[in-house]
Amino acid sequence: MKFAPNKLYVESYIKCHNCGVLIYEAKRPEAVMKGEEIYCSQWCVDWEEDRTKRHAAAAE
């Protein structure tokens, strides 16, 4: 369960688009936005791009 700073329950969670780790308000400045998606770090952005390239190469 996640609580807002004013101690009220918050229904939605913000998760990294790649790894699914929760991104709390304290970690928000470290988060990376790419298009409409949010990632916990630049590493997750790079890893997802590399995964897409690997899948494309394997399909050939």
C-alpha positions in Angstrom: 0.0 0.0 0.0 1.3 3.4 -0.9 0.5 6.6 1.0 0.8 10.1 -0.2 2.7 12.8 1.8 -0.6 13.9 3.2 -1.1 10.3 4.5 -4.0 9.6 2.1 -4.0 6.3 0.2 -2.8 6.6 -3.4 -4.5 4.2 -5.8 -2.0 4.3 -8.7 1.6 3.3 -8.7 4.3 4.5 -11.0 6.4 1.6 -12.3 9.4 1.4 -14.6 8.3 0.5 -18.1 11.2 -2.0 -18.5 11.8 -3.7 -15.1 8.6 -2.9 -13.2 10.3 -1.4 -10.1 8.2 1.1 -8.2 9.2 4.7 -8.6 8.5 6.7 -5.5 8.4 10.4 -5.2 11.9 10.5 -3.7 13.3 8.6 -6.7 11.3 10.7 -9.2 14.2 13.0 -10.1 16.4 10.0 -11.1 13.6 8.6 -13.4 14.0 8.9 -17.1 11.1 9.8 -19.5 11.2 8.4 -23.0 8.2 9.4 -25.0 5.2 8.6 -22.9 7.0 6.0 -20.8 8.9 6.4 -17.5 12.0 4.3 -16.6 13.8 4.0 -13.3 17.2 4.7 -14.8 19.0 5.3 -18.1 20.3 1.7 -17.8 16.7 0.4 -18.2 16.2 2.6 -21.3 19.4 1.3 -22.9 18.6 -2.3 -22.0 15.2 -2.2 -23.6 16.6 -0.7 -26.8 19.3 -3.4 -26.9 16.6 -6.1 -26.3 14.6 -4.7 -29.2 17.7 -4.9 -31.5 18.5 -8.4 -30.3 15.0 -9.6 -31.0 15.1 -8.1 -34.5 18.4 -9.7 -35.2 17.2 -13.1 -34.0 14.1 -12.9 -36.2 16.2 -12.5 -39.4 
